[in-house]
Amino acid sequence: MTDFSVDINGLRLANPVMPASGTFAEGLADVIDFNRLGAFVTKTFTLHPRSGNPLPRVCELDSAMLNAIGISQ
């Protein structure tokens, strides 16, 4: 079996698959075993309000999509 594990600054994950926050819900448990994911990405929170990120907030790549919405508080 292929080893897909990754090390992120000392944090070892079984694989690099980390769905973006808000993209996975309980209903998807019927489709994919969540234990097979490398990690879950949660929402960020801060002590002080933030204005959010400026445009553009989304970058499409050949095999992925990056986003940094930074929802204002």
PyMOL commands that set and color helices and strands:
alter all, ss='L'
color gray80, all
select helices_A, chain A and resi 26-30+34-36
alter helices_A, ss='H'
color red, helices_A
select strands_A, chain A and resi 6-8+11-13+58-60+65-67
alter strands_A, ss='S'
color yellow, strands_A
deselect
rebuild
show_as cartoon
